[in-house]
Amino acid sequence: MSALSPGTAEVTAQKPSDPSGGPQAPKAPDTRKTADERFLRTSPLRRLLIRPELGSVVGASAVFVFFALAADSFLRAGSLSTVLYASSTIGIMAVPVALLMIGGEFDLSAGVMVTSSALVSSIFSYQATANVWVGVGVSLLVTLAFGAFNGFMLTRTKLPSFIITLGTFLMLTGVNLGFTKLIDGTVSTKTVADMEGFGSARDVFASTLTIGGVDFKVTILWWIALVAVASWILLRTRPGNWIFAVGGNREAARAVGVPVTRTTVGLYMGVALGAWISGQHLLFSYDVVQSGEGVGNELIYIIAAVIGGCLITGGYGSAVGSAVGALLFGMTSKGIVFAEWNPDWFTFFLGAMLLLATLLNAWVRKRAEASK
């Protein structure tokens, strides 16, 4: 008797026989359905339809064409540089905010956290009469601690992120104003322009690069780098899968072994990292910081992420989409100025873009699901 494993023997014994008594040859598998499914998975059209940023790309293209026709100066190289700079200041924060929203949460303290980061860096450097890079390092640690606090409180208390981050928003708003007045006696910090290390710090966070006779702010490079890193994390790493899983169904993700707490805390610390970069740019661009800045900017970051295809409910979105949303925001804010329109209409266009982009994204998703 030949040596067969129990599983193999059992399968052999269950094979049906033909009328002649011999074993019946197994039927060839029907590959038509498999081929069709494989074709659907690789269809370029379907891959395009399911991309979260498709709606924002269509909207951004329409806005670009619109302002190119409505404003003669919009297509000038200097104007496009201004648009990119305005977009980058939003995009640096929109990228980590988008990752957080994909993970099913959002952060109302992101705007004032930018100001907090700048204040810590400025006040510590000035009061300690240290190299400004010392203040930059301390600011990084403190800002990351703010993010970790948000994530820790959320995972421990099980309260909605709206409540947790609203509380952080109010606390940071009060601390920014009260601490600055306590230390400096006014609502703004002392200038750090004459301190050691200021020049090199400005080169890193607020310098201007001249390419082809056109000036570009270094924040554009920071923005591109963050988009690239965030896209790699989402699409090529295990933590990226965790982010989508946590945003899709937190309890199901925990049941299959996803480190939900660590992922959530890490996402909030990612927002804090973006706030630190933006805060240092704010400080080294203007030498001083107004303690009341940043209030309301958190909504702009969320809007950019939503326009870029992120869902409020989580589990869907992309870093590239948030970049396109920020670009659309920058084109609109500066395009109105170049067209010499009343800037009071800006919020109207922003709200209209938000609704149209959300509706377009919902329509695209339905079409993509129907094509499965």
C-alpha positions as CSV (number, residue, x, y, z in Angstrom):
1,M,0.0,0.0,0.0
2,S,1.4,3.3,-1.0
3,A,2.2,5.8,1.7
4,L,-0.4,8.6,1.5
5,S,-1.3,11.3,4.0
6,P,-4.7,10.9,5.6
7,G,-6.0,13.9,3.8
8,T,-4.8,12.6,0.4
9,A,-6.2,9.2,0.9
10,E,-9.6,10.6,1.9
11,V,-9.8,12.7,-1.2
12,T,-8.8,9.8,-3.4
13,A,-11.5,7.6,-1.9
14,Q,-14.2,10.1,-2.6
15,K,-13.5,10.4,-6.3
16,P,-16.5,9.2,-8.4
17,S,-16.0,6.4,-11.0
18,D,-17.1,6.2,-14.6
19,P,-19.4,3.3,-15.8
20,S,-16.4,1.1,-16.7
21,G,-15.3,1.1,-13.1
22,G,-12.1,3.2,-13.6
23,P,-11.6,6.5,-11.8
24,Q,-13.3,9.5,-13.5
25,A,-10.9,12.2,-14.8
26,P,-11.4,15.4,-12.9
27,K,-13.3,18.1,-14.7
28,A,-11.3,21.1,-16.0
29,P,-12.0,24.2,-13.9
30,D,-14.1,26.9,-15.5
31,T,-11.7,29.8,-15.8
32,R,-14.1,32.2,-17.5
33,K,-15.3,33.7,-14.2
34,T,-11.8,33.9,-12.8
35,A,-10.6,35.6,-15.9
36,D,-13.4,38.1,-15.7
37,E,-12.6,38.9,-12.1
38,R,-9.0,39.2,-12.9
39,F,-9.8,41.6,-15.7
40,L,-12.0,43.7,-13.3
41,R,-9.1,43.9,-10.8
42,T,-6.7,45.2,-13.4
43,S,-9.0,47.4,-15.5
44,P,-7.4,50.8,-15.7
45,L,-10.8,52.5,-15.8
46,R,-11.9,50.8,-12.6
47,R,-8.6,51.6,-10.9
48,L,-9.1,55.2,-11.8
49,L,-12.7,55.3,-10.6
50,I,-11.9,53.9,-7.2
51,R,-9.2,56.4,-6.5
52,P,-10.2,58.7,-3.6
53,E,-8.6,61.8,-5.1
54,L,-10.4,61.5,-8.5
55,G,-13.1,64.0,-7.5
56,S,-10.6,66.5,-6.2
57,V,-8.5,66.2,-9.3
58,V,-11.5,66.9,-11.5
59,G,-12.5,69.9,-9.3
60,A,-8.9,71.3,-9.2
61,S,-8.6,71.1,-13.0
62,A,-11.9,72.9,-13.4
63,V,-10.8,75.7,-10.9
64,F,-7.5,76.0,-12.6
65,V,-9.1,76.5,-16.1
66,F,-11.7,78.9,-14.6
67,F,-9.1,81.2,-13.0
68,A,-6.8,80.9,-16.0
69,L,-9.6,82.4,-18.1
70,A,-10.9,84.8,-15.5
71,A,-7.6,86.3,-14.3
72,D,-5.0,87.4,-16.8
73,S,-2.2,87.2,-14.2
74,F,-3.1,83.8,-12.9
75,L,-0.8,81.9,-15.3
76,R,2.3,84.0,-14.6
77,A,5.2,82.1,-13.0
78,G,5.2,84.4,-10.0
79,S,1.5,83.9,-9.5
80,L,1.7,80.2,-9.6
81,S,4.5,80.3,-7.1
82,T,2.3,82.3,-4.8
83,V,-0.5,79.7,-5.3
84,L,1.9,76.8,-4.4
85,Y,3.1,78.6,-1.3
86,A,-0.5,79.2,-0.1
87,S,-1.3,75.6,-0.8
88,S,1.8,74.3,1.0
89,T,1.0,76.1,4.2
90,I,-2.3,74.3,4.2
91,G,-1.0,71.0,2.7
92,I,1.7,70.4,5.4
93,M,-1.1,70.1,7.9
94,A,-3.7,68.6,5.6
95,V,-1.6,65.5,5.0
96,P,-1.4,64.2,8.6
97,V,-5.0,65.3,9.2
98,A,-6.0,63.2,6.2
99,L,-4.2,60.1,7.6
100,L,-6.0,60.8,10.9
101,M,-9.4,61.0,9.2
102,I,-8.7,57.7,7.3
103,G,-8.1,56.3,10.7
104,G,-11.6,57.4,11.7
105,E,-10.7,60.4,13.9
106,F,-10.1,64.1,13.5
107,D,-8.4,66.8,15.5
108,L,-9.9,70.2,16.4
109,S,-6.7,71.4,18.1
110,A,-4.5,71.2,15.0
111,G,-4.8,74.9,14.2
112,V,-3.8,76.3,17.6
113,M,-1.2,73.5,18.0
114,V,0.8,75.2,15.2
115,T,0.9,78.4,17.2
116,S,1.8,76.5,20.4
117,S,4.7,75.0,18.6
118,A,6.0,78.3,17.5
119,L,5.5,79.9,20.9
120,V,7.4,77.2,22.7
121,S,10.3,77.5,20.3
122,S,10.4,81.3,20.5
123,I,9.9,81.7,24.3
124,F,12.3,78.9,25.3
125,S,15.1,80.2,23.0
126,Y,14.7,83.8,24.2
127,Q,14.3,83.1,27.9
128,A,17.1,80.6,28.0
129,T,19.3,82.8,25.8
130,A,20.2,79.6,23.9
131,N,20.8,78.8,20.3
132,V,17.4,78.8,18.6
133,W,17.9,75.2,17.6
134,V,17.6,74.3,21.2
135,G,14.2,75.9,21.3
136,V,13.3,74.1,18.0
137,G,14.2,70.7,19.6
138,V,12.2,71.5,22.8
139,S,9.3,72.5,20.7
140,L,9.4,69.2,18.8
141,L,9.2,67.2,22.1
142,V,6.4,69.4,23.6
143,T,4.3,69.3,20.4
144,L,4.6,65.6,20.0
145,A,3.5,65.3,23.7
146,F,0.4,67.3,22.8
147,G,-0.4,64.8,20.0
148,A,0.3,61.8,22.3
149,F,-2.0,63.3,24.9
150,N,-4.9,63.5,22.4
151,G,-4.4,59.9,21.3
152,F,-3.9,58.6,24.9
153,M,-7.0,60.4,26.2
154,L,-9.1,59.1,23.2
155,T,-8.1,55.5,23.6
156,R,-8.3,55.5,27.4
157,T,-11.6,57.4,27.9
158,K,-13.4,56.1,24.8
159,L,-14.9,59.6,24.4
160,P,-15.4,60.9,20.8
161,S,-12.5,62.7,19.3
162,F,-14.7,65.8,18.9
163,I,-14.8,66.1,22.7
164,I,-11.2,65.3,23.4
165,T,-9.7,67.6,20.8
166,L,-12.2,70.3,21.5
167,G,-11.0,70.3,25.1
168,T,-7.3,70.4,23.9
169,F,-8.2,73.2,21.5
170,L,-9.6,75.3,24.4
171,M,-6.8,74.5,26.7
172,L,-4.1,75.4,24.2
173,T,-5.9,78.6,23.2
174,G,-5.9,79.7,26.8
175,V,-2.3,78.6,27.4
176,N,-1.0,80.3,24.3
177,L,-2.5,83.7,25.4
178,G,-2.0,83.4,29.1
179,F,1.6,82.0,29.1
180,T,2.8,84.6,26.5
181,K,1.4,87.5,28.5
182,L,2.9,86.1,31.7
183,I,6.4,85.7,30.2
184,D,6.6,88.6,27.7
185,G,3.9,91.0,29.1
186,T,2.2,91.2,25.7
187,V,0.3,88.9,23.3
188,S,3.3,88.5,21.0
189,T,6.8,87.0,21.6
190,K,10.1,88.9,21.5
191,T,12.0,88.7,18.2
192,V,14.6,86.0,17.9
193,A,16.1,87.4,14.7
194,D,19.4,88.4,16.3
195,M,19.9,85.1,18.2
196,E,22.5,82.4,17.3
197,G,21.3,79.8,14.9
198,F,18.4,81.9,13.5
199,G,19.9,82.1,10.0
200,S,20.3,78.3,9.6
201,A,16.9,77.7,11.1
202,R,15.3,80.1,8.6
203,D,17.1,78.3,5.8
204,V,15.5,75.0,6.9
205,F,11.9,76.2,7.6
206,A,11.4,79.5,5.8
207,S,13.9,80.0,3.1
208,T,13.2,81.0,-0.5
209,L,14.6,79.0,-3.5
210,T,15.1,80.7,-6.8
211,I,14.5,78.5,-9.8
212,G,14.5,79.9,-13.3
213,G,14.2,83.4,-11.9
214,V,11.1,82.5,-9.9
215,D,11.1,82.4,-6.1
216,F,9.7,79.3,-4.4
217,K,9.3,78.9,-0.6
218,V,10.9,75.9,1.0
219,T,7.5,74.9,2.5
220,I,6.7,73.5,-1.0
221,L,9.5,70.9,-0.6
222,W,8.3,70.1,2.9
223,W,4.8,69.6,1.5
224,I,5.9,67.3,-1.3
225,A,8.1,65.3,1.1
226,L,5.2,64.7,3.5
227,V,2.9,63.6,0.7
228,A,5.5,61.1,-0.5
229,V,6.2,59.7,2.9
230,A,2.5,59.5,3.8
231,S,1.6,57.8,0.5
232,W,4.4,55.3,1.1
233,I,3.1,54.5,4.6
234,L,-0.5,54.1,3.5
235,L,0.2,52.0,0.4
236,R,3.4,50.1,1.1
237,T,3.6,49.4,4.8
238,R,1.9,47.4,7.5
239,P,1.0,50.5,9.5
240,G,-0.8,51.8,6.4
241,N,-3.0,48.7,6.5
242,W,-3.6,49.3,10.2
243,I,-4.8,52.8,9.5
244,F,-7.4,51.7,7.0
245,A,-8.5,48.8,9.2
246,V,-8.9,51.0,12.3
247,G,-10.8,53.6,10.3
248,G,-13.1,51.0,8.7
249,N,-14.1,49.1,11.8
250,R,-12.2,49.6,15.0
251,E,-13.5,46.6,16.9
252,A,-13.0,44.3,13.9
253,A,-9.5,45.5,13.5
254,R,-8.7,44.9,17.2
255,A,-10.2,41.4,16.9
256,V,-7.7,40.4,14.2
257,G,-4.7,41.8,16.1
258,V,-4.3,45.3,14.8
259,P,-2.7,47.5,17.5
260,V,-5.5,50.0,17.6
261,T,-4.2,52.1,20.5
262,R,-0.7,52.4,19.1
263,T,-2.0,53.3,15.6
264,T,-4.4,56.0,17.0
265,V,-1.7,57.6,19.2
266,G,0.7,57.5,16.3
267,L,-1.8,59.3,14.0
268,Y,-2.3,62.1,16.5
269,M,1.5,62.4,16.9
270,G,1.7,62.7,13.1
271,V,-0.6,65.7,13.3
272,A,1.6,67.1,16.0
273,L,4.6,66.6,13.7
274,G,2.9,68.6,11.0
275,A,2.0,71.3,13.5
276,W,5.7,71.5,14.6
277,I,6.9,72.0,11.0
278,S,4.2,74.7,10.3
279,G,4.9,76.4,13.6
280,Q,8.7,76.7,12.9
281,H,7.9,78.1,9.5
282,L,5.6,80.6,11.2
283,L,8.2,81.7,13.7
284,F,11.2,81.9,11.3
285,S,9.2,83.7,8.6
286,Y,8.1,86.6,10.9
287,D,10.6,86.5,13.8
288,V,7.8,86.9,16.3
289,V,4.5,85.0,17.0
290,Q,1.1,86.3,17.9
291,S,-0.4,84.1,20.6
292,G,-3.9,84.3,19.1
293,E,-3.1,82.9,15.7
294,G,-4.3,79.6,14.4
295,V,-7.8,79.6,15.7
296,G,-10.1,78.3,12.9
297,N,-7.3,76.8,10.8
298,E,-8.2,73.3,11.9
299,L,-11.4,73.6,9.8
300,I,-9.4,74.5,6.8
301,Y,-7.2,71.4,7.2
302,I,-10.2,69.2,7.6
303,I,-11.9,70.8,4.5
304,A,-8.8,70.2,2.4
305,A,-8.8,66.5,3.4
306,V,-12.5,66.1,2.7
307,I,-12.2,67.8,-0.6
308,G,-9.4,65.4,-1.3
309,G,-11.6,62.4,-0.9
310,C,-11.4,61.5,2.8
311,L,-14.6,60.4,4.5
312,I,-15.6,61.7,7.9
313,T,-16.5,58.2,8.9
314,G,-13.0,56.9,8.2
315,G,-11.5,54.1,6.2
316,Y,-11.2,55.9,2.9
317,G,-8.9,58.6,1.5
318,S,-5.4,59.3,0.4
319,A,-2.4,61.6,1.1
320,V,-2.4,62.7,-2.6
321,G,-6.0,63.7,-2.3
322,S,-5.3,65.9,0.6
323,A,-2.6,67.6,-1.4
324,V,-5.0,68.2,-4.3
325,G,-7.5,69.6,-1.8
326,A,-4.9,72.0,-0.4
327,L,-3.9,73.0,-4.0
328,L,-7.6,73.7,-4.8
329,F,-7.8,75.8,-1.7
330,G,-4.7,77.8,-2.6
331,M,-5.9,78.3,-6.2
332,T,-9.2,79.6,-5.0
333,S,-7.9,81.9,-2.3
334,K,-5.3,83.5,-4.6
335,G,-7.3,83.3,-7.8
336,I,-10.0,85.6,-6.3
337,V,-7.3,88.1,-5.6
338,F,-5.7,87.9,-9.1
339,A,-9.2,88.2,-10.6
340,E,-9.7,91.4,-8.5
341,W,-13.0,90.1,-7.0
342,N,-14.4,90.9,-3.6
343,P,-12.6,88.5,-1.2
344,D,-15.7,88.3,0.9
345,W,-16.9,85.7,-1.7
346,F,-14.1,83.4,-0.8
347,T,-15.9,81.5,1.9
348,F,-18.9,81.0,-0.5
349,F,-16.6,79.4,-3.1
350,L,-15.0,77.3,-0.4
351,G,-18.3,76.0,0.8
352,A,-19.5,75.3,-2.7
353,M,-16.3,73.4,-3.5
354,L,-16.7,71.3,-0.4
355,L,-20.2,70.3,-1.3
356,L,-19.4,69.6,-4.9
357,A,-16.3,67.6,-4.2
358,T,-18.1,65.5,-1.6
359,L,-21.0,64.8,-3.9
360,L,-18.7,64.0,-6.8
361,N,-16.7,61.6,-4.6
362,A,-19.9,59.9,-3.5
363,W,-21.0,59.5,-7.1
364,V,-17.6,58.1,-8.2
365,R,-17.6,55.6,-5.3
366,K,-21.1,54.4,-6.3
367,R,-20.1,53.9,-9.9
368,A,-17.0,52.1,-8.8
369,E,-18.9,49.7,-6.6
370,A,-21.5,49.1,-9.3
371,S,-18.7,48.1,-11.7
372,K,-17.5,45.3,-9.4
